[in-house]
Amino acid sequence: MRHRVAGRRLNRSMGNRKALFRNLIIALLEHERIETTEARARAIRADVEKLITLAKRAQEDESYAVHARRLAFRKVQDKRLVSKLFDELADDYADRPGGYTRMVKLGFRKGDAAPMVILELVS
């Protein structure tokens, strides 16, 4: 039984799933817009929003900044993107109380009819 089991497995092993999520998060932070399946977008959306909130909290409280960067580096593992997240994106979303991402439905993929979306950072 799957009672109270959170998260999406996407028919992958744990290591493969973690790598997929990490790569999607990195691509979204780098390009600020990606085209992927709806299931994958829903799976990473919360993680991206939590990273942006982490960056905003670090901007408000300087004593928390180093620890927050280390926590973000755990997920992203790219120093350039961590600095972009904390220096640029945190400033862009300083006045926004949440909802940093947008999903735009595109229709169905030709090969397997998977629902496709564009996941983008709201500007």
C-alpha positions, 0 to 999 in steps of 0.5 A: 500500500502507498499510504502517505508516501510522498513524491513522484517515482517516474518509474526510475530508481532512486539514483536515476531519479535524483540525477534527473531532478538535479539536471532539470533544476539546473537547466531551469535555473540556467535557462529560466525556461524548459520544455518537459513533460508535465509529470517531470515539471510537477515533480521539480516545481516545489524544489525550485520554489524552495531554492528561491525562497531559501535565497530570499531568506538568506538575503534578509538575514546575512548570518544565514547566508553562508549556510543557505548557500551550502544548502542550495549547493547540495541540490544544484552542485554548480557554484555559478548557478548558486551565485546566480540564484542568490545574487540575481534571482533573489533580488528579482523575487524580493517583493513576490510572496511565492509562485515563482514558476509558471507551467504552460501546457503545450499539448501532447508529444507526438511519439508517446502522447505524453502531456508537454509543458513549458516550465518557466520562472515568472519574470 
